[in-house]
Amino acid sequence: MNAKKMVRLALLLSLLFGAGPLMAADYSVTTVRPITPNAFDPGNGLNLYSITAKGVELVKGSPHVFRQIDFTGQLASVFAVVMSPDHDFVYVVYSGTPQPVVVGYSITPKGLVYKWQKVFTTGNERLSHATVIAENDFLIGDAHPAGFVHLVAIFNQSGEIIAEENSDVLVSGHVNRNGKFYYSCRSSTSDSFGGVPPADSVAVFDLKKGLASRTNTVPELISKNPTFVRSICN
């Protein structure tokens, strides 16, 4: 094979393999219109959109409605929608009685597939003083269910709470990508919402020894190294 043919073959292969990721669909999830116009409720269902080079299309089966009756007697309302960084899973927080409910859905070309539901303890039926974020393959629920109480609960995509911490010095909680370690960011000062940021120490727990059941209360190490603390907590 001469040099010109080799170059053409190399270009062809690069186009074929380089186009692979561009041909795969990305996805977006939005809520449907509210049950009551102009109400706080952002909707009780989800629309899944497929995004490709051809454009944006509504995936068949939308809207997906979670058939749970909330504390008002209506279909559960959506408080938050959080997609995983890989856009292959979505966590949805719905109104509940008396606490919100987290529901996990797999994102597939055929639509959203219901996987599990768990109660998220916030101290109220809404997400007051609470947040949810996706980090790697996990959902981190951060709440203040009572005065001087800061709660962090971390869900995996199987619906398991792999880490749960309740502390008056807690600033934030994180887990590494493979779910082996839990990092507890703490502050030496606290107020009615727990530890006052920024964190000045990190306690590292081995999740194989248990943390969700609170049987493991002794960290592998506690670091006050400013560089390490900033890398984990900020």
C-alpha positions in Angstrom: 0.0 0.0 0.0 1.5 3.4 -1.1 1.7 6.4 1.2 -1.3 8.2 -0.3 -3.6 5.2 0.2 -2.4 4.9 3.8 -3.1 8.6 4.5 -6.6 8.2 3.0 -7.3 5.1 5.0 -6.1 6.8 8.2 -8.4 9.8 7.5 -11.4 7.5 6.8 -10.8 5.6 10.0 -10.5 8.8 12.0 -13.8 10.0 10.6 -15.6 6.8 11.3 -14.4 6.4 14.9 -14.3 10.1 15.6 -17.9 10.5 14.6 -19.1 7.8 17.0 -19.7 10.1 20.0 -21.3 12.7 17.8 -23.9 10.2 16.6 -25.0 9.2 20.1 -27.9 11.1 21.5 -27.7 13.4 24.5 -30.7 13.9 26.7 -32.5 16.7 28.6 -35.3 16.4 31.2 -37.8 19.1 31.9 -41.0 19.3 34.0 -44.4 19.6 32.4 -46.7 22.6 33.1 -48.0 23.1 36.6 -51.2 21.4 37.8 -52.5 24.9 38.8 -51.3 27.8 36.7 -49.1 30.4 38.5 -48.8 28.1 41.5 -45.5 27.3 43.2 -45.8 23.8 41.8 -43.4 23.4 38.8 -45.3 20.4 37.5 -46.0 16.8 38.4 -44.5 15.1 35.3 -41.3 14.9 33.2 -40.6 15.3 29.5 -37.5 13.5 28.1 -35.9 15.1 25.1 -33.4 13.4 22.7 -30.7 15.7 21.3 -28.9 14.7 18.2 -27.4 16.3 15.1 -30.9 16.0 13.6 -32.3 18.2 16.3 -34.4 17.9 19.5 -37.2 15.4 19.8 -39.6 14.5 22.5 -39.0 10.9 23.5 -42.0 8.6 23.2 -43.8 8.0 26.5 -43.4 11.6 27.7 -44.7 13.0 30.0 -43.6 10.5 32.7 -45.8 11.0 35.8 -45.0 9.6 39.2 -48.3 8.4 40.5 -48.0 9.3 44.2 -50.5 11.4 46.1 -48.8 14.2 48.0 -49.7 15.9 51.3 -52.3 18.1 49.5 -54.2 15.1 48.1 -52.9 15.8 44.5 -50.4 14.1 42.3 -46.9 14.6 43.8 -45.3 17.8 42.6 -41.7 18.1 41.3 -39.4 20.1 43.5 -36.1 19.4 41.8 -34.7 17.5 38.8 -31.0 16.6 38.9 -29.2 14.7 36.0 -26.1 12.7 36.5 -22.9 14.2 34.9 -23.1 11.5 32.2 -26.7 12.3 31.4 -27.7 8.6 31.9 -29.6 8.9 35.1 -31.9 11.5 36.7 -32.9 12.0 40.3 -36.2 13.7 40.9 -37.5 15.1 44.3 -41.2 15.1 44.7 -43.5 16.4 47.4 -44.4 13.8 50.0 -46.0 13.3 53.4 -44.5 14.4 55.6 -41.1 14.4 53.8 -40.1 14.8 50.1 -39.5 11.6 48.1 -36.4 11.1 45.9 -37.1 8.9 42.8 -34.4 7.5 40.5 -34.9 7.0 36.8 -32.6 5.5 34.2 -32.5 7.5 31.0 -32.8 5.3 27.9 -33.6 5.8 24.2 -37.1 4.5 24.9 -37.8 6.9 27.8 -37.4 7.2 31.5 -37.3 3.9 33.4 -38.4 4.0 37.1 -35.9 2.4 39.4 -36.6 3.3 43.0 -37.9 5.8 45.5 -36.6 6.9 48.9 -37.7 9.4 51.6 -35.4 12.4 51.9 -35.5 13.7 55.5 -35.6 17.5 55.4 -37.8 18.3 58.4 -40.7 19.5 56.2 -42.7 18.5 53.1 -40.7 20.7 50.8 -37.0 21.4 50.1 -36.8 24.2 52.6 -33.2 24.7 53.7 -32.2 21.7 51.6 -30.4 21.1 48.3 -29.7 18.1 46.0 -26.7 17.9 43.6 -25.3 15.1 41.4 -21.7 14.3 41.9 -20.2 11.4 39.9 -22.7 8.5 40.1 -24.3 9.8 43.3 -26.9 12.2 44.5 -25.9 14.3 47.6 -28.9 15.5 49.7 -28.0 18.3 52.0 -30.6 19.4 54.6 -31.2 21.1 58.0 -34.1 19.1 59.4 -33.9 20.9 62.8 -32.0 23.6 64.6 -28.3 23.0 65.0 -28.6 19.9 62.8 -26.9 19.5 59.4 -27.7 16.3 57.5 -26.0 14.9 54.5 -27.4 11.7 52.8 -25.7 10.2 49.7 -27.7 8.0 47.3 -26.2 5.8 44.7 -27.9 4.9 41.4 -29.3 1.7 43.0 -31.2 3.7 45.5 -29.0 2.8 48.5 -28.0 5.4 51.0 -24.3 4.7 51.1 -23.4 7.5 53.5 -25.4 9.5 56.0 -24.1 12.0 58.5 -25.9 14.2 61.0 -23.7 16.7 62.9 -23.6 20.2 64.3 -20.1 20.9 62.9 -20.7 19.5 59.3 -20.2 21.9 56.4 -20.6 19.5 53.5 -20.2 15.8 52.5 -18.7 14.2 49.4 -17.9 10.7 48.1 -15.2 9.7 45.6 -16.0 8.4 42.2 -16.0 4.7 43.0 -17.9 5.2 46.3 -15.1 3.9 48.5 -14.5 6.9 50.6 -16.7 9.5 52.2 -15.2 12.9 53.0 -16.8 14.9 55.9 -16.0 18.6 55.7 -16.1 20.2 59.1 -15.7 23.6 60.7 -14.4 24.5 64.2 -17.2 27.0 64.5 -20.9 26.3 64.2 -24.3 28.0 64.3 -28.0 26.9 64.1 -27.3 25.4 60.6 -24.3 23.4 61.5 -20.7 24.1 60.7 -19.9 27.6 59.5 -18.1 27.5 56.2 -15.4 27.4 55.0 -14.4 24.0 56.3 -11.1 23.8 58.2 -10.8 20.0 58.5 -11.8 16.8 56.6 -12.6 13.4 58.1 -12.1 10.5 55.7 -14.3 7.4 56.2 -14.0 4.0 54.5 -17.5 3.2 53.3 -16.8 -0.5 53.3 -16.8 -0.3 57.0 -20.2 1.3 57.1 -21.5 4.8 57.5 -25.1 4.8 56.4 -26.0 2.6 59.4 -23.8 4.9 61.6 -21.9 1.9 62.9 -18.7 3.4 61.6 -18.1 6.6 63.6 -14.2 6.5 63.6 -12.6 8.1 60.5 -9.6 6.6 58.8 -7.9 10.0 59.3 -8.7 13.7 60.0 -6.7 16.2 58.0 -6.4 19.9 58.7 -4.0 20.5 55.8 -5.4 23.6 54.1 -4.5 22.4 50.6 -6.3 19.1 51.1 -9.3 20.7 52.7 -9.7 23.2 49.9 -9.4 20.4 47.2 -12.2 18.4 48.8 -14.5 21.0 50.2 -14.4 24.0 47.9 
